[in-house]
Amino acid sequence: MKFRLTKPERNWILYDVGNSAFVLLVSTIFPIYFNSLAANDGISSVDYLAYWGYAASIATLLTAVLGPVLGRISDGKKRKKPLFLLSIIIGAAGCALLGFISNWLLFLVVFIIAKSGHSLSIIYYDSMLADITSEERMDNVSSLGYAWGYIGSCIPFVISLGLVLGADFIGIPVSVAMMIAFIICALWWAIVSIPFLRGYRQPDERSCQKSNVFAELFSTLREIAANKKILIFLVAYFFYIDGVYTIIEMATAYGSALGLDSTGLLLALLATQIIAFPSSVIIGRLSERYSTKTLILVCIVAYFLIALFAVFITSQLHFWILAAAVGMFQGGIQALSRSFYAKMIPREKSGGYFGILDICGKGASFMGTIVISAVSQLSGNINFCVGAISMFFVIGFLLMIFTPDTKAVMKLLCQLW
């Protein structure tokens, strides 16, 4: 039977198309542009990778601190949409402003602000999944969000890439091309968000009051501590999503630090987006046959192998293979984790619960980028620092195995063996 989307589901997915343009630029053009700014001040490739990692870590730490409180506040009556809109404005405005900055330190400061705005918008966006669809449709809708986000973000990215690579042919400086690229990304993000902002209606069954938001946040934490399934998933998620987010955050910076061709890196990551589209759709459809948890475990194993392969990257071809492999599982593991969690939590408290999930996700990302940055500086070996990331997938996998409802998982593993 063909899976048909409702209008609220389509509009929700459309926001993924908008904000993913920013995510793609952060993982491709942003670090390359920052590399050129840093190089102008004589900063080495090792320090460049470290500074970029530290900036990403600060942004994720800010979101991890603010996310749970703002997420819980958003559960109050008609608060989610205004907070969602404010985070989009901060993120998109910061993205556009980056194109006008030529100092590497100021660039990092504005990048932290823009990335924090984007990350906060995702907390609200993810929590809205429970508001716009039913539990049995969540896996498919969540996967389609990532799928269309990947392919849709390619539109502004291809335009931006054409401007940057063809700057000499067009007759404009590369710096001007970069500025236009950042503005295009910001406008795309803001404009494509409008249908969902106009159509979304927050359900009325919200219990959070402004005066007791911290009390209710602690109440949510107590509820999570008392629920074994949610608690173990959050700890497992903390570890395995660390590797996923770190690979996303640092892929281009890692390739640049290795001295790989910038154009080749950008094209490889564009291929990742294209491959991720059908892969995310397929994984979403597989959720109709296999349990969500089983598919998450398969994705964790795949990412463990990807992290091991990354240690031995020495050429452009190796990076292309890495990019293709990431594209096959990136959307699936994020989409299924989102829907798996959304099905476990109280719908009327989704903002607060997703704020707690964001602590795990952003806290893990903070730890991963810090590990990459610190190990690269301490060892002076760029390849060596990536190996540490693989251990997070091992821990996440083992924790997921020992969560409740493992019968279907063990059956699939035996079949694969």
Secondary structure, DSSP 8 states (H G I E B T S, - for coil): ------HHHHHHHHHHHHHHHHHHHHHTHHHHHHHHHHHHTT--HHHHHHHHHHHHHHHHHHHHHHHHHHHHHTTSTTTHHHHHHHHHHHHHHHHHHHTT---HHHHHHHHHHHHHHHHHHHHHHHHTHHHHS-GGGHHHHHHHHHHHHHHHHHHHHHHHHHHHHTHHHHT--HHHHHHHHHHHHHHHHHHHTHHHHHH----S-----GGGHHHHHHHHHHHHHH-HHHHHHHHHHHHHHHHHHHHHHHHHHHHHHTT--HHHHHHHHHHHHHHHHHHHHHHHHHTTTS-HHHHHHHHHHHHHHHHHHHTT--SHHHHHHHHHHHHHHHHHHHHHHHHHHHTTS-GGGHHHHHHHHHHHHHHHHHHHHHHHHHHHHHH--HHHHHHTTHHHHHHHHHHHHTSS--HHHHHHHHHH-
